[in-house]
Amino acid sequence: MKNLRDKVAFITGGASGIGLGIAGAFVAAGMTVVLADRRKDHIESALAHFKERKQAAQVHAIQLDVTDRAAMAAAADETERVFGKVHVLVNNAGVGIQGPFKGITFADWDFGLAVNLGGVINGLMTFLPRIRAHGEGGHIVNTSSLQAFVPMPAQFVIYLAAKTAVVGISETLRPELAQENIGVSVLCPGPVRTNIHELRQNRPAQFELGDAFRKVEEASAPLDLPGMMEPAEVGALIVKAIENDELYVITHGEWRPAAEALHAARMAAMPTKLDPALAALLQQRH
């Protein structure tokens, strides 16, 4: 999509952090944007932000829990009523779930996967048919994490399981959707100033946490790391990625050595003896 002006975007987790940064970049590019977010306080703050900049007419907000499929469908209907056909979907909503692996419970898995992976799936299943139907092309952005490319401690296993799956989904869908003039990008941020640490406030009421993970939730605090990126910078990267049809959007290079080491270990474990017939078949498919 070379020209974003007058296009419509739907952003989950769109009222704060990375989502708000993307929304600001979209509005600056001449788009109209729906901010879908489960937190009313963030929605009110985001709307005030755009009003102050005299951009209120370009945004609309919907309170949404991305794990609720019926609510996602209703949000899609509302978006089309307010702004018309959706061209860009940003599956950005997520929670920074972590806790001691020895204390992990089914409830922890259910919560983390429902939001970080299920929210992406619900967005795709709801909006992709609508983008296809209007035939004008479009773009999908799925938010993963740089942690999907590097080894991480076991305390992040739920988060990593979901975010690695989001990368795989994006890579797999891209060639198929390219035939329909629909681009796919996967955003893999490193440290960005967001509220992802506010796990308790971002947790849908129907999900519980195990005792060990709940203690981490109660003690969570904002990250303060060197090289932290501002959400507006991420938004600019996303606009560029859509315009240039880029698959990967990676914010930080400091993880390159760890990513290279992991990739090298995988390649070293791959046998070099090949079955010519199987190799030819795979080459045809790729």
C-alpha positions as CSV (number, residue, x, y, z in Angstrom):
1,M,0.0,0.0,0.0
2,K,1.9,3.0,-1.3
3,N,-0.7,5.5,-0.4
4,L,-2.3,5.4,3.1
5,R,-4.3,8.6,2.8
6,D,-8.1,8.1,3.3
7,K,-7.6,4.5,4.3
8,V,-9.2,3.0,7.4
9,A,-7.2,1.2,10.2
10,F,-8.3,-0.9,13.2
11,I,-5.8,-1.2,16.0
12,T,-6.2,-3.4,19.0
13,G,-4.5,-2.1,22.1
14,G,-4.7,1.1,20.3
15,A,-5.2,3.6,23.1
16,S,-1.7,3.5,24.7
17,G,1.9,2.5,24.1
18,I,2.8,1.0,20.8
19,G,-0.8,1.0,19.6
20,L,-1.2,4.7,20.2
21,G,2.2,5.4,18.6
22,I,1.0,3.5,15.5
23,A,-2.3,5.4,15.6
24,G,-0.6,8.7,15.7
25,A,1.6,7.8,12.7
26,F,-1.5,6.6,10.7
27,V,-3.4,9.8,11.5
28,A,-0.4,11.9,10.3
29,A,-0.4,9.9,7.1
30,G,-4.1,10.9,6.5
31,M,-5.8,7.7,7.7
32,T,-8.9,7.4,9.9
33,V,-8.3,5.0,12.8
34,V,-10.3,3.0,15.3
35,L,-8.6,2.6,18.6
36,A,-9.8,-0.7,20.1
37,D,-8.8,-1.0,23.8
38,R,-10.2,-2.7,26.9
39,R,-9.2,0.1,29.2
40,K,-11.6,3.0,29.4
41,D,-8.9,5.2,31.1
42,H,-6.6,4.8,28.2
43,I,-9.4,5.4,25.7
44,E,-10.3,8.7,27.3
45,S,-6.6,9.8,27.4
46,A,-6.1,8.8,23.8
47,L,-9.1,10.7,22.6
48,A,-8.0,13.8,24.5
49,H,-4.6,13.4,22.9
50,F,-6.0,13.6,19.4
51,K,-8.5,16.3,20.3
52,E,-5.7,18.5,21.5
53,R,-4.1,18.1,18.1
54,K,-7.3,18.9,16.3
55,Q,-7.4,15.3,14.9
56,A,-10.5,14.1,16.7
57,A,-12.4,13.6,13.4
58,Q,-9.9,11.0,12.3
59,V,-10.2,8.7,15.3
60,H,-13.0,6.6,16.9
61,A,-12.6,4.5,20.0
62,I,-14.2,1.1,20.9
63,Q,-13.8,-0.6,24.3
64,L,-12.9,-4.2,23.4
65,D,-11.6,-7.3,25.0
66,V,-9.7,-9.1,22.1
67,T,-10.5,-12.5,23.6
68,D,-14.2,-11.9,23.0
69,R,-15.0,-13.0,19.5
70,A,-18.6,-11.7,19.5
71,A,-17.3,-8.3,20.7
72,M,-14.6,-8.4,18.0
73,A,-17.3,-8.9,15.3
74,A,-19.4,-6.1,16.8
75,A,-16.4,-3.8,16.7
76,A,-15.8,-4.6,13.1
77,D,-19.5,-3.7,12.3
78,E,-19.1,-0.5,14.2
79,T,-15.9,0.4,12.4
80,E,-17.6,0.0,9.0
81,R,-20.6,2.0,10.1
82,V,-18.4,4.9,11.3
83,F,-15.5,5.0,8.8
84,G,-16.4,2.4,6.1
85,K,-14.2,-0.4,4.7
86,V,-11.2,-1.4,6.7
87,H,-7.9,-1.6,4.9
88,V,-5.3,-2.0,7.7
89,L,-5.6,-4.3,10.7
90,V,-3.1,-4.0,13.5
91,N,-3.3,-6.9,15.9
92,N,-1.3,-5.2,18.7
93,A,-3.0,-5.9,22.0
94,G,-0.9,-8.0,24.3
95,V,0.1,-8.7,28.0
96,G,3.6,-9.1,29.4
97,I,2.9,-12.3,31.3
98,Q,5.7,-14.0,33.1
99,G,6.4,-15.9,36.3
100,P,8.4,-18.7,37.8
101,F,8.2,-21.8,35.6
102,K,7.9,-24.2,38.6
103,G,4.7,-22.3,39.6
104,I,3.0,-22.2,36.2
105,T,-0.7,-23.3,36.1
106,F,-3.2,-24.0,33.4
107,A,-4.9,-20.7,34.3
108,D,-1.6,-18.8,33.5
109,W,-1.4,-20.6,30.1
110,D,-5.1,-19.9,29.3
111,F,-4.7,-16.1,30.1
112,G,-1.4,-15.5,28.2
113,L,-2.3,-17.5,25.1
114,A,-5.9,-16.1,25.0
115,V,-4.7,-12.5,24.7
116,N,-1.3,-12.7,23.0
117,L,-2.2,-15.4,20.5
118,G,-5.9,-15.7,20.6
119,G,-6.3,-11.9,20.1
120,V,-4.3,-12.1,16.9
121,I,-6.3,-15.0,15.6
122,N,-9.6,-13.3,16.5
123,G,-8.6,-10.2,14.7
124,L,-7.5,-12.1,11.6
125,M,-10.6,-14.3,11.5
126,T,-12.9,-11.3,11.9
127,F,-11.3,-8.7,9.7
128,L,-9.6,-10.6,6.9
129,P,-12.8,-11.7,5.2
130,R,-13.9,-8.1,5.2
131,I,-10.7,-6.9,3.7
132,R,-10.9,-9.6,1.0
133,A,-14.5,-8.7,0.3
134,H,-13.9,-5.1,-0.7
135,G,-11.1,-6.1,-3.1
136,E,-9.1,-2.9,-2.6
137,G,-6.2,-4.6,-1.0
138,G,-4.9,-3.9,2.5
139,H,-2.3,-4.8,5.1
140,I,-2.1,-6.7,8.3
141,V,0.4,-6.0,11.1
142,N,0.8,-8.5,13.9
143,T,2.7,-7.5,17.0
144,S,5.2,-10.2,18.2
145,S,8.4,-9.5,20.1
146,L,12.1,-9.6,19.6
147,Q,12.1,-12.3,22.3
148,A,10.7,-14.6,19.6
149,F,14.1,-14.7,18.0
150,V,16.4,-15.2,20.9
151,P,16.8,-17.6,23.8
152,M,15.0,-16.5,26.9
153,P,14.6,-17.7,30.6
154,A,11.8,-20.1,31.3
155,Q,9.9,-17.5,33.2
156,F,8.8,-16.1,29.8
157,V,7.6,-19.4,28.3
158,I,4.0,-18.4,27.9
159,Y,4.8,-15.1,26.4
160,L,7.4,-16.7,24.1
161,A,5.0,-19.4,23.0
162,A,2.4,-16.9,21.9
163,K,4.9,-14.4,20.3
164,T,6.8,-17.1,18.4
165,A,3.5,-18.4,17.0
166,V,2.6,-14.9,15.9
167,V,5.8,-14.7,13.8
168,G,5.0,-18.1,12.3
169,I,1.5,-17.1,11.4
170,S,2.7,-13.9,9.8
171,E,5.4,-15.6,7.8
172,T,3.0,-18.3,6.6
173,L,0.1,-16.0,5.6
174,R,2.3,-13.5,3.7
175,P,2.8,-15.4,0.4
176,E,-0.9,-16.5,0.3
177,L,-2.3,-13.0,1.0
178,A,0.2,-11.3,-1.4
179,Q,-1.8,-12.9,-4.2
180,E,-4.8,-10.9,-3.1
181,N,-2.9,-7.6,-2.7
182,I,-2.9,-7.9,1.1
183,G,0.5,-7.3,2.8
184,V,1.6,-8.8,6.1
185,S,4.1,-7.4,8.5
186,V,5.2,-8.7,11.9
187,L,6.4,-6.2,14.5
188,C,9.1,-7.5,16.8
189,P,9.8,-4.7,19.3
190,G,12.6,-4.6,21.9
191,P,12.3,-2.2,24.8
192,V,9.6,0.4,24.1
193,R,7.9,2.7,26.6
194,T,4.5,1.1,27.1
195,N,2.2,0.0,29.9
196,I,2.7,-3.7,29.1
197,H,3.8,-4.2,32.7
198,E,0.3,-3.3,34.0
199,L,-0.8,-6.9,33.9
200,R,-3.5,-6.7,36.5
201,Q,-5.2,-3.7,34.7
202,N,-4.9,-5.4,31.3
203,R,-6.2,-8.8,32.4
204,P,-9.7,-9.6,31.2
205,A,-11.9,-10.4,34.2
206,Q,-12.7,-13.9,33.2
207,F,-9.0,-15.0,33.4
208,E,-7.3,-16.0,36.6
209,L,-3.6,-16.4,37.4
210,G,-1.8,-19.0,39.5
211,D,-0.4,-17.9,42.9
212,A,3.2,-17.6,41.6
213,F,2.2,-15.5,38.6
214,R,-0.1,-13.4,40.6
215,K,2.8,-12.4,42.9
216,V,4.7,-11.2,39.8
217,E,1.7,-9.3,38.6
218,E,1.3,-7.5,41.9
219,A,5.0,-6.5,41.9
220,S,5.3,-5.4,38.3
221,A,6.8,-2.1,37.5
222,P,7.7,0.0,34.4
223,L,10.8,-1.1,32.5
224,D,13.6,1.4,32.5
225,L,16.3,0.1,30.1
226,P,19.0,1.8,28.0
227,G,17.9,2.4,24.4
228,M,14.2,2.4,25.1
229,M,12.3,3.5,22.0
230,E,9.3,5.9,22.1
231,P,6.0,4.5,20.7
232,A,5.9,7.3,18.0
233,E,9.2,6.0,16.6
234,V,7.6,2.5,16.3
235,G,4.6,4.1,14.6
236,A,6.9,5.6,11.9
237,L,8.5,2.2,11.3
238,I,5.1,0.7,10.8
239,V,4.0,3.3,8.2
240,K,7.3,2.6,6.3
241,A,6.8,-1.1,6.5
242,I,3.3,-0.9,5.0
243,E,4.3,1.5,2.3
244,N,7.3,-0.7,1.4
245,D,5.6,-4.1,2.0
246,E,8.1,-5.2,4.6
247,L,7.6,-8.5,6.4
248,Y,9.8,-7.9,9.5
249,V,9.8,-4.7,11.6
250,I,12.5,-5.0,14.2
251,T,13.2,-2.1,16.5
252,H,16.6,-2.9,18.1
253,G,19.8,-4.5,16.8
254,E,21.4,-5.3,20.2
255,W,19.9,-8.8,20.1
256,R,21.6,-9.6,16.8
257,P,24.4,-11.7,18.3
258,A,22.0,-13.8,20.3
259,A,19.7,-14.3,17.3
260,E,22.6,-15.2,15.1
261,A,23.8,-17.8,17.6
262,L,20.4,-19.4,17.9
263,H,20.0,-19.6,14.1
264,A,23.6,-21.0,13.7
265,A,22.8,-23.7,16.3
266,R,19.7,-24.7,14.3
267,M,21.5,-24.8,11.0
268,A,24.3,-26.9,12.6
269,A,21.8,-29.5,13.7
270,M,20.3,-29.8,10.2
271,P,21.6,-32.8,8.3
272,T,23.5,-32.1,5.0
273,K,22.7,-35.5,3.4
274,L,19.6,-34.9,1.2
275,D,17.1,-37.0,-0.7
276,P,17.2,-35.4,-4.2
277,A,13.5,-36.1,-4.8
278,L,12.4,-34.6,-1.5
279,A,14.7,-31.6,-2.0
280,A,13.3,-31.0,-5.5
281,L,9.7,-31.2,-4.2
282,L,10.4,-28.6,-1.4
283,Q,12.1,-26.3,-3.9
284,Q,9.0,-26.3,-6.0
285,R,6.8,-25.4,-3.0
286,H,9.0,-22.5,-2.0
